[in-house]
Amino acid sequence: MRVEGEEKTVPLLAVFGVGFIEIWFAVPTGLALGLPAPIVWILTVAGSMTSVNLVAFTGDALRSWLVRRRGKDWPDQNGRMYKLWVRYGVPGWGLVSPLFMTPPMGTAVALMLGAPKRRLLVWMFFGVMLWTTILVVAGLIGLSLIHDAIH
């Protein structure tokens, strides 16, 4: 039995679901599935920000889990993440962390470092939008180059 519109719904849910975990895989997934770039962008940002908000609002439990797993001295005050945090604060972290780690993990680490939740969510949104835009544009350029090489 086929559900009407199922063939259109599955790719949308796939991009949202992958975006929930990682923007770096969601964009190529959406473009490979033939979705229009604006739809890929919207679904990737929506999926990512859903997980970022989920992490932010379950932050206390997550923080306790990370402290148990990593120890009370985490993060290492001599490590790169901590230095990035000290130097650039919430705005820098929100803009750069999606480049180095998944947005939900970036949110969790920032909360561990003491970031104010509301401010962090705003900057994570800007960071996710920035990197999703860059990835969509790069993906479209890559697809165009491949298309030109084939034809």
DAGIBEL-V723562 format. One record per pair of residues at least 24 apart in sequence whose ideal C-beta (glycine too) atoms are under 8 Angstrom apart, sorted by the first residue. I is the first residue (numbers start at 1). J is the second residue. Records with the same first field share a line. If there is no record, write none. Layout:
I->J  J
//
This chain:
11->35
12->39  43
15->39  40  43  44  47
16->43  44  46  47  50
17->47
18->44  47
19->43  44  45  46  47  48
20->47  48  50  51
21->47  51  102  104
22->102
23->48  98  102  103  128  131  132  135
24->135
26->132
27->132  135  136  139
28->135  139
31->136  139  140  143
37->136  139  140
40->136  139
41->132  133  136
44->128  132  135  136
45->125  128  129  132
48->98  103  104  128  132
49->103  124  125  128
51->102  103  104
52->103  104  107  121  124  125  128
53->121
54->104
55->104  107  108  111
56->107  111  117  120  121
57->117
59->107  108  111  117
62->108  111
63->108  111  112
66->108  112
67->112
74->112
75->109  112  113
81->109
82->113
85->110  113
90->115  116  119  120  123
91->123
93->120  123
94->120  122  123  124  125  126  127
95->123  126  127  130
96->127
97->124  127
98->124  127  128  130  131
99->131
103->127  128
//
